Amino acid sequence: MTAIAPFIAANVDAAAADPALHLEIHFKVMRLLQDKPDMSQRQMAKALGLSLGKTNYCVQALLAKGWLKLQNFSGNTN
């Protein structure tokens, strides 16, 4: 577990009531992706101490705001 995981896990429910905390969690997600851009959402959830659903919610919100962009995997056989 990373150093930021306990902070996020303890405060993720408070984020809905506090927009500043919600924004801080989004920035932590973006910092993690900046360091490891090929990280899966499952790996992000584990590193941040969040559920996979909450991580997906954060990623979708960042995509909707235009703060993240997804790229298709051209070599993917699935």
PyRosetta script that sets phi, psi and omega in degrees:
from pyrosetta import init, pose_from_sequence

init()
pose = pose_from_sequence("MTAIAPFIAANVDAAAADPALHLEIHFKVMRLLQDKPDMSQRQMAKALGLSLGKTNYCVQALLAKGWLKLQNFSGNTN")
pose.set_psi(1, 140.2)
pose.set_omega(1, -178.0)
pose.set_phi(2, -82.3)
pose.set_psi(2, 171.9)
pose.set_omega(2, -179.3)
pose.set_phi(3, -66.4)
pose.set_psi(3, -27.9)
pose.set_omega(3, -178.4)
pose.set_phi(4, -85.8)
pose.set_psi(4, -14.5)
pose.set_omega(4, -175.9)
pose.set_phi(5, -59.7)
pose.set_psi(5, -46.5)
pose.set_omega(5, -179.9)
pose.set_phi(6, -61.6)
pose.set_psi(6, -37.0)
pose.set_omega(6, 178.6)
pose.set_phi(7, -61.9)
pose.set_psi(7, -48.1)
pose.set_omega(7, -177.7)
pose.set_phi(8, -67.7)
pose.set_psi(8, -46.4)
pose.set_omega(8, -178.1)
pose.set_phi(9, -59.8)
pose.set_psi(9, -37.7)
pose.set_omega(9, -178.1)
pose.set_phi(10, -75.7)
pose.set_psi(10, -22.8)
pose.set_omega(10, -172.2)
pose.set_phi(11, -118.5)
pose.set_psi(11, 6.4)
pose.set_omega(11, -174.5)
pose.set_phi(12, -66.5)
pose.set_psi(12, -34.6)
pose.set_omega(12, 178.2)
pose.set_phi(13, -72.7)
pose.set_psi(13, -30.5)
pose.set_omega(13, 177.9)
pose.set_phi(14, -72.1)
pose.set_psi(14, -17.7)
pose.set_omega(14, -177.4)
pose.set_phi(15, -63.0)
pose.set_psi(15, -33.2)
pose.set_omega(15, 179.6)
pose.set_phi(16, -63.6)
pose.set_psi(16, -33.5)
pose.set_omega(16, -179.1)
pose.set_phi(17, -88.1)
pose.set_psi(17, -19.2)
pose.set_omega(17, -175.9)
pose.set_phi(18, -123.3)
pose.set_psi(18, 102.3)
pose.set_omega(18, -178.5)
pose.set_phi(19, -58.7)
pose.set_psi(19, -32.6)
pose.set_omega(19, 179.8)
pose.set_phi(20, -66.1)
pose.set_psi(20, -39.8)
pose.set_omega(20, 177.9)
pose.set_phi(21, -68.3)
pose.set_psi(21, -39.3)
pose.set_omega(21, 177.0)
pose.set_phi(22, -58.8)
pose.set_psi(22, -45.2)
pose.set_omega(22, 179.0)
pose.set_phi(23, -64.0)
pose.set_psi(23, -39.1)
pose.set_omega(23, 179.4)
pose.set_phi(24, -63.2)
pose.set_psi(24, -40.6)
pose.set_omega(24, 177.8)
pose.set_phi(25, -63.4)
pose.set_psi(25, -41.2)
pose.set_omega(25, 177.5)
pose.set_phi(26, -61.0)
pose.set_psi(26, -41.2)
pose.set_omega(26, 178.4)
pose.set_phi(27, -65.3)
pose.set_psi(27, -36.6)
pose.set_omega(27, 177.4)
pose.set_phi(28, -65.1)
pose.set_psi(28, -38.2)
pose.set_omega(28, 175.9)
pose.set_phi(29, -62.9)
pose.set_psi(29, -44.7)
pose.set_omega(29, -179.0)
pose.set_phi(30, -66.4)
pose.set_psi(30, -38.1)
pose.set_omega(30, 177.5)
pose.set_phi(31, -63.3)
pose.set_psi(31, -40.7)
pose.set_omega(31, 178.2)
pose.set_phi(32, -62.9)
pose.set_psi(32, -43.2)
pose.set_omega(32, 178.9)
pose.set_phi(33, -68.9)
pose.set_psi(33, -30.0)
pose.set_omega(33, 176.7)
pose.set_phi(34, -65.0)
pose.set_psi(34, -40.4)
pose.set_omega(34, 179.5)
pose.set_phi(35, -73.3)
pose.set_psi(35, -36.5)
pose.set_omega(35, -176.9)
pose.set_phi(36, -136.5)
pose.set_psi(36, 78.6)
pose.set_omega(36, -173.9)
pose.set_phi(37, -65.8)
pose.set_psi(37, -19.0)
pose.set_omega(37, -179.6)
pose.set_phi(38, -94.8)
pose.set_psi(38, 12.6)
pose.set_omega(38, -178.0)
pose.set_phi(39, -71.8)
pose.set_psi(39, 137.9)
pose.set_omega(39, 177.2)
pose.set_phi(40, -79.6)
pose.set_psi(40, 163.8)
pose.set_omega(40, 177.9)
pose.set_phi(41, -64.1)
pose.set_psi(41, -34.6)
pose.set_omega(41, 178.2)
pose.set_phi(42, -63.7)
pose.set_psi(42, -42.7)
pose.set_omega(42, 178.0)
pose.set_phi(43, -66.2)
pose.set_psi(43, -40.1)
pose.set_omega(43, 177.7)
pose.set_phi(44, -62.0)
pose.set_psi(44, -44.7)
pose.set_omega(44, -179.2)
pose.set_phi(45, -58.8)
pose.set_psi(45, -43.8)
pose.set_omega(45, 179.9)
pose.set_phi(46, -65.4)
pose.set_psi(46, -44.4)
pose.set_omega(46, -178.7)
pose.set_phi(47, -65.6)
pose.set_psi(47, -33.5)
pose.set_omega(47, -177.2)
pose.set_phi(48, -92.3)
pose.set_psi(48, -10.4)
pose.set_omega(48, -178.1)
pose.set_phi(49, 74.8)
pose.set_psi(49, 27.7)
pose.set_omega(49, 179.1)
pose.set_phi(50, -109.9)
pose.set_psi(50, 161.9)
pose.set_omega(50, 172.2)
pose.set_phi(51, -73.2)
pose.set_psi(51, 160.5)
pose.set_omega(51, 178.1)
pose.set_phi(52, -62.3)
pose.set_psi(52, -38.3)
pose.set_omega(52, 178.8)
pose.set_phi(53, -63.6)
pose.set_psi(53, -42.8)
pose.set_omega(53, 179.0)
pose.set_phi(54, -68.1)
pose.set_psi(54, -36.1)
pose.set_omega(54, 177.1)
pose.set_phi(55, -65.1)
pose.set_psi(55, -44.1)
pose.set_omega(55, 178.2)
pose.set_phi(56, -61.6)
pose.set_psi(56, -40.8)
pose.set_omega(56, 178.1)
pose.set_phi(57, -59.4)
pose.set_psi(57, -45.0)
pose.set_omega(57, 178.8)
pose.set_phi(58, -63.1)
pose.set_psi(58, -45.4)
pose.set_omega(58, -179.8)
pose.set_phi(59, -62.4)
pose.set_psi(59, -44.5)
pose.set_omega(59, 179.7)
pose.set_phi(60, -62.9)
pose.set_psi(60, -39.3)
pose.set_omega(60, 178.0)
pose.set_phi(61, -64.4)
pose.set_psi(61, -41.0)
pose.set_omega(61, 178.9)
pose.set_phi(62, -67.7)
pose.set_psi(62, -36.6)
pose.set_omega(62, 175.9)
pose.set_phi(63, -64.9)
pose.set_psi(63, -43.9)
pose.set_omega(63, -179.4)
pose.set_phi(64, -63.0)
pose.set_psi(64, -33.8)
pose.set_omega(64, 178.9)
pose.set_phi(65, -79.9)
pose.set_psi(65, -10.8)
pose.set_omega(65, -178.1)
pose.set_phi(66, 83.1)
pose.set_psi(66, 12.5)
pose.set_omega(66, -179.5)
pose.set_phi(67, -83.4)
pose.set_psi(67, -19.0)
pose.set_omega(67, 176.1)
pose.set_phi(68, -127.2)
pose.set_psi(68, 152.0)
pose.set_omega(68, 173.0)
pose.set_phi(69, -130.2)
pose.set_psi(69, 139.8)
pose.set_omega(69, 176.6)
pose.set_phi(70, -99.6)
pose.set_psi(70, 151.7)
pose.set_omega(70, 179.4)
pose.set_phi(71, -127.9)
pose.set_psi(71, 134.8)
pose.set_omega(71, 177.3)
pose.set_phi(72, -71.3)
pose.set_psi(72, 148.8)
pose.set_omega(72, 176.1)
pose.set_phi(73, -90.5)
pose.set_psi(73, 107.5)
pose.set_omega(73, -176.8)
pose.set_phi(74, -69.3)
pose.set_psi(74, -26.6)
pose.set_omega(74, -178.6)
pose.set_phi(75, -92.1)
pose.set_psi(75, 4.0)
pose.set_omega(75, -177.3)
pose.set_phi(76, -73.3)
pose.set_psi(76, 129.2)
pose.set_omega(76, -179.2)
pose.set_phi(77, -90.3)
pose.set_psi(77, -5.7)
pose.set_omega(77, 179.8)
pose.set_phi(78, -86.8)
pose.dump_pdb("model.pdb")
